[in-house]
Amino acid sequence: MKKRKRLALFGSSLSSRYKRILCRSFAIAAEELDVDLVIFNAYGKLRNINSVSADNESGLIDYVDLEQFDGIAFDGEGYTVNGMSDKVERRLRSAKCPVVSISSHIDGFHNIDFDDEGGLRLMVEHFLDHHHFTKIGFMSGYLTHPDAIKRINEFRTVMKEHGLPEDGAGIFEGDFWYEKGKEAARYFLSLTERPEAIVCANDYMAMSLIDAFRQAGIKVPQDIAVSGYDGTPEGKDFLPHLTTVTREQLDIARKTLKLLIHLSDNGDAGDIDLKVRPKAIIAQSCGCDPLEYEHVLEIVDRVHDEMRNMNESLYESESAMVKLNKADSIRTMEKIFEEDSVNFGDYSAFFLISHKDSEGRTSFDSEFTTPSGRFTPVMWIDKKGEYAESPRALSSSKIIPDTNADRNHVYYVMAVHYGEVIFGYSVLEMTGRDIFNEFYNVWMHTIGLSLDTLKKRDHIDKLITRLEGLSVTDELTGLFNRRGFDDRTRAALAGCKEAKTVCSMVIDMDGLKSINDRFGHYEGDRAIRALADCIKKCSDFGEIAGRAGGDEFYVFAPDYSEARLNRFVERMKGFVDEYNKVNRMDYRLDFSIGTYLTEADSYGRIEDYFKISDARMYEQKTSKPGRRK
């Protein structure tokens, strides 16, 4: 299998109708040039009620090893979250491979230049030369936006060249979106001389303006002609169809990928033509193209079909969201996705890849600390069986799983996050050239929420386990407390269906009062912990050990022998001697022990055994010369 070049495209809001054409164009170009393409997409702004943070949206790029790519394309136009485009741009500047900007000129990158000025000139001169209008207004985007600056300057230049006021019939600052249409309509209709035509800096503003004119009783194009810019799908379906300028996105995609391949092989651009030339779409909103009844019916039918599909997809999304939010494991989530993910388009492979921390924990483990730069697949859906068996881990230099299919691939990669937590990323391969629709974004949001729910459930479960442990565990030593010891030993004895040799031991520290008096209770606690640690080390044959209180410990072994008992006692002495050799304080750790071996079954009485052990321990303690309390 030959090694294909792997190129990347970084962009945002790619499921919008306009950007979908761009993605399809890049998929076509990648297939034509036989290269693999990894498209990194961000959600973009979630309208006005719940904007995501730039850190979450672009956080994945901090862990992507850019050296895996032979070239990178950057579309900074679609980033609507403040600061996000700048963060991605800064990261891409560290790439060793060539980087090409496709939507705006960026110093230090190679650039595909769209003839914005030429496109705007086509529109203005169409109204001037073909319609012979002289009163032409202009609806700009944000006046600080680079595209807006170029387009407004060209408008003024063309008007001045034709001996007309450079601001034409008036200039209004819009927003490149639908929100300013009514305000713009009021402005143009309030002018002393009403414009004959208005050139808009993009299609969305043009459609918004036409709607506002319609509500004010102004007919387009009969009363005022309007043109857009960019050649969006919405503009083609809008009534009246927009006269506009298309960016020829397939030309952009082909030139970008060819340039990246050439730069990867040769190091410089040479004489490659990097300019994309606009094409005018002359339609109904300027009055040149009559409205055809049959064509309108086709649009209406298509819109109705899209609405029906939208409603069905919405119901499917609601059902999937309910199911995912009830999922109690990542395996259940995978099954739900595999069965229900039918509403965003046909896909051949889907992988959900989780961050791992230095301890190998996944990002939805409540004890996860910080990303280590390594990832692990947690959901793996390979419909065609084209990928190698799920690996245990992926590094940032291998963000896409290995495939055994000898063809080019186009992948869509998105960060998966919820709230302030970035869980990892998803990888999607569609079956055709088209990108997924917006319902895939809904899936990713819901999966992020479900992972957050799993994380919280895991935290609660672990907290309950810890609390249960605290109720039966001695806080100072980590051994069972009196309650825990009683529960465990009674359960162990109840399990003796037949008579077995059991052993009870009582261990008491010698000289604790002297240690407390001379060195303080902190040192006394340290000595208690040291003796407890010796008991833990010796308890390797099923012994149950607990702290009865103070400096006294109990040990119970449900299946024992004299040999094991002797081994336990000798090891205790050895571990205590080892401690004394390294202990720098002026005291020696010591203990007294009383033991009792007997035959017992489930009817035995634990209390009786420990009474005997306790008496033997006390007898040993009192027999020691110079006994300390």
Stockholm file with secondary structure:
# STOCKHOLM 1.0

chainA/1-629         MKKRKRLALFGSSLSSRYKRILCRSFAIAAEELDVDLVIFNAYGKLRNINSVSADNESGLIDYVDLEQFDGIAFDGEGYTVNGMSDKVERRLRSAKCPVVSISSHIDGFHNIDFDDEGGLRLMVEHFLDHHHFTKIGFMSGYLTHPDAIKRINEFRTVMKEHGLPEDGAGIFEGDFWYEKGKEAARYFLSLTERPEAIVCANDYMAMSLIDAFRQAGIKVPQDIAVSGYDGTPEGKDFLPHLTTVTREQLDIARKTLKLLIHLSDNGDAGDIDLKVRPKAIIAQSCGCDPLEYEHVLEIVDRVHDEMRNMNESLYESESAMVKLNKADSIRTMEKIFEEDSVNFGDYSAFFLISHKDSEGRTSFDSEFTTPSGRFTPVMWIDKKGEYAESPRALSSSKIIPDTNADRNHVYYVMAVHYGEVIFGYSVLEMTGRDIFNEFYNVWMHTIGLSLDTLKKRDHIDKLITRLEGLSVTDELTGLFNRRGFDDRTRAALAGCKEAKTVCSMVIDMDGLKSINDRFGHYEGDRAIRALADCIKKCSDFGEIAGRAGGDEFYVFAPDYSEARLNRFVERMKGFVDEYNKVNRMDYRLDFSIGTYLTEADSYGRIEDYFKISDARMYEQKTSKPGRRK
#=GR chainA/1-629 SS CCCCCEEEEEEECTTSHHHHHHHHHHHHHHHHHTCEEEEEEECCCCTTTCCCCHHHHHGGGGGCCGGGCSEEEECGGGCCSTTHHHHHHHHHTTCSSCEEESSSCCTTSEECEECHHHHHHHHHHIIIIISCCCCEEEEESCTTSHHHHHHHHHHHHHHHHTTSCTTTTEEEECCSSSTTHHHHHHHHHHSSSCCSEEEESSHHHHHHHHHHHHHTTCCTTTTSEEECSBCCHHHHHSSSCCBEEECCHHHHHHHHHHHHHHHHHHSSCTTCCCEECCEEECCTTTTSSCCCHHHHHHHHHHHHHHHHHHHHHHHHHHHHHHHHHHCCSHHHHHHHHHHHCCSSCCEEEEEEEEEECTTCCBTTSTTCCSCCSEEEEEEEEETTCCBCCCCSCEEGGGCSCCBCCCSCCEEEEEEEEETTEEEEEEEEEESSSSCCCHHHHHHHHHHHHHHHHHHHHHHHHHHHHHHHHHHHBCTTTSSBCHHHHHHHHHHHHHTCCSCEEEEEEEEEEESHHHHHHHHCHHHHHHHHHHHHHHHHHHCCSSCEEEEEETTEEEEEESSCCHHHHHHHHHHHHHHHHHHHHHCCSSSCCEEEEEEEEEEECTTCCHHHHHHHHHHHHHHHHHHSTTCCC
#=GC SS_cons         CCCCCEEEEEEECTTSHHHHHHHHHHHHHHHHHTCEEEEEEECCCCTTTCCCCHHHHHGGGGGCCGGGCSEEEECGGGCCSTTHHHHHHHHHTTCSSCEEESSSCCTTSEECEECHHHHHHHHHHIIIIISCCCCEEEEESCTTSHHHHHHHHHHHHHHHHTTSCTTTTEEEECCSSSTTHHHHHHHHHHSSSCCSEEEESSHHHHHHHHHHHHHTTCCTTTTSEEECSBCCHHHHHSSSCCBEEECCHHHHHHHHHHHHHHHHHHSSCTTCCCEECCEEECCTTTTSSCCCHHHHHHHHHHHHHHHHHHHHHHHHHHHHHHHHHHCCSHHHHHHHHHHHCCSSCCEEEEEEEEEECTTCCBTTSTTCCSCCSEEEEEEEEETTCCBCCCCSCEEGGGCSCCBCCCSCCEEEEEEEEETTEEEEEEEEEESSSSCCCHHHHHHHHHHHHHHHHHHHHHHHHHHHHHHHHHHHBCTTTSSBCHHHHHHHHHHHHHTCCSCEEEEEEEEEEESHHHHHHHHCHHHHHHHHHHHHHHHHHHCCSSCEEEEEETTEEEEEESSCCHHHHHHHHHHHHHHHHHHHHHCCSSSCCEEEEEEEEEEECTTCCHHHHHHHHHHHHHHHHHHSTTCCC
//
